[in-house]
Every structure is written in structure tokens, then in C-alpha cells.
């Protein structure tokens, strides 16, 4: 692995073709350590109705075939409402989770976290970054994700490879279909989750992040009950 490499990705998020958010992520890889820092803001028509701004960060180590986070934090302000998610890790397990505002009272349909559910998990950003020896080894795996409340299995199945070009990048990419399987920390009667599990078609295209052995999303589509969400890189480049 090349040491001391930094990268930047600028992304747009649209819903039914209408821009609703934009994000920028700056990542660095030094030996077996990584750090990712991002900003997210509402955009387009969405900014008129819900002015949301936030920062996201994760750091940790590049483990054997997966990311091993040590800390994750997301801070958001939506209008005057502030929210926070802070997750800490040690070794192969989650040691603490803080969510503000505190989650609402659980109901009868709530599936609590199991004793072993928080082992070998990745935070929401680390879960989208894949360490693999080659492009054809990116898919064919299940990523365990934990967002501070819910545990999900994300099953990646290979679909196709193709060359893509965006500012800062031109090369081969791989597209995986992503299965979404809630495990615990969620309500079984939540329709949006049921749709993602049973009916949604989630496709994620990964591109190599330089020569680091890491692959990050360059394009994604997520089917929801009310339409398709599209995330695409507007720029994907090395910065050193």
C-alpha cells in the first residue's frame, strides 16, 4: 500500500432527478491508518424547505479485508434542531454510543440489539469503503453496519465492471447490488425499512482510491417507496 495519500470526493444527491443535497469527503491513508472527514448540506429546492448542514468523520485502521473504525461522529443542524451521533470502538467491538436527541420510547415492535451484534461492525461511512486486493474482490461480501442505533447487514453481490470517467478519475469500476437486511435496533413495523429489505434495488459502483487498496463509491442508486435516490461523484481525485 502506498503511504501518505490524500483524496477528495465531491458528491451530489438527487431525488427523482431533483438535487436535494451535496457532500464533500476528504480522506487520508497513511500506512494502515485512515481518516475521513466530510461535510453535507442541503441543496436545490430542498434548501428552501429544510436547511440542513452537517459534518461527518471517521477514523481507524485498515484491517484484514475490512475497515476497523476507532471513532465516528456526525453533527447536524436542521433549521434550529441539532443532532449528534458519536460511536467509539475498541478492538473488534463498539464501546459506546451517544445519540442526541435521545431516541424515543421503544414499542412492542422494537428488536433490541443482541449480545454479539456490535462485534466486527463498521460505522455508516466506513461501511461504504471497501478494502480489497483487486477490483473483482470488492463485492461478494457482507458488511456489518451500525449507525448508533440500528444494526444492518449489507450484502454486496457483483453485477458488472465498466470504465467510468468523472473529473479527477478515469478507470475501471465495479458495480455491486447491495442487499439491505436489518438485524436489530429497529422497529419491525417501519415501512421504509421493510421496503428497503424486501423490494428496494440498491446499486453501488466502486472506484479505486489511487493505489491504496481501498475502493469508495463513485455512483449509487437507492430505490425507495416514493422514488429513486441517486448519489454521484462530481469529482473523485487524489490531492497529493
Order of alpha helices (4+ residues) and beta strands (2+ residues): beta-beta-beta-alpha-beta-beta-beta-beta-beta-beta-beta-beta-beta-beta-alpha-beta-beta-beta
